[in-house]
């Protein structure tokens, strides 16, 4: 995967304006993923990948399949909303399965 230099980031950031401020910049800690994996099989699948650095490119998909990735601007703005929706669904599912005791 190629490194994105500051110039690559500055241009999309300037065009996105206020939407950039809404993008979360935090990571989900490994211990939260491990705790979630106790209750959710989908999160359990992530456990072998925790702590591993993965380098990959989309070059082969672009070359063989003619696939083109989304523009950076769309990805920067859209992905956090998708992640939030998945997290909300996971929490709703978790709360329906866990019996809270007072």
N, C-alpha and C positions, 0 to 999 in steps of 0.2 A: 504494500500500500504506500502510496507516495505521501510525503509530508506536505501539509498545507502551509504555505508561508503566510506571513502577516498580510501581504498584499491581496492574496486570495480571499482572506476573511474580511478585510476591511470593505471591499466593494459591495458584497451582498449585505453586510451589516448596515451600510449607509442607505441602501435601497429599501431595507425592511423597516427602518425607523423604529417606532415604538414597539412593534411586535418582537423585536430582539430582546427587549427587557423582560418579556414574559417567558422566555425560554429558561427552563430550570438548568442549573449548572452543577447540581449535586449528583453524586453517585449513590446507589443503593448499597449500603454496607453488606459485606458477605454474610455477617451473622443474621441479618434480616432475611436474606435469601434462604439461609439454612433453616431458620425458624419457620418460614413460610413453606419450605419443602416438607415439613412434617405433616402439613395438612393438605397440600396441593400437589398432585402428581405432575402437573405441568412445570411447577417450580423445581421439583425434584430432578427433572431432566437437566437443569442448569448446573447442578452440583459438580459434575466432572469438569466443567469449564471454568469454575471459579479460580481466580489467580493465574490463569494461563493467558499469555499474550498471543493473539492470533493475528497474523498478517495475511491478508487476502486482497485480491484485486478482482474487478469485474471485467477485465480485459478479455478473457476467454468467452464469456457470455456475450459481450459486445461483438466480438469477432465472429463467433459461430452462429449465434442466434439473431444478430442484428438488434439486440436489446440496447436500449438507451436509458440510463438512470434519470431519475427526477432531477430537476434543477436544484442546486444547493439551497436556494431561497425557499423552495417549497418544502424541502426536507427539514430545514431548520425550524420553520414555523409549524409544520404539520405534525412532526413526529412526537413532540411532547404531549400534544392533545391525544394522540393515539395511545401513548403509554399511560397517560392519566385515565383514559377510559378503560384500558385493560386492568389497571390497578384497582379502580373502583369496582369493576366486575368481580375481581378476585376477592376483594375485601367483603363484598356483599355475599359471595359464595361462602367465604370463611365464616362470617358471622351467622349464617344460616345453619352451619354445621357444628358450631361450638356452643356449648351451653354455658352461659356465664352464671357464676354463683355469687350471691351477695355476701 
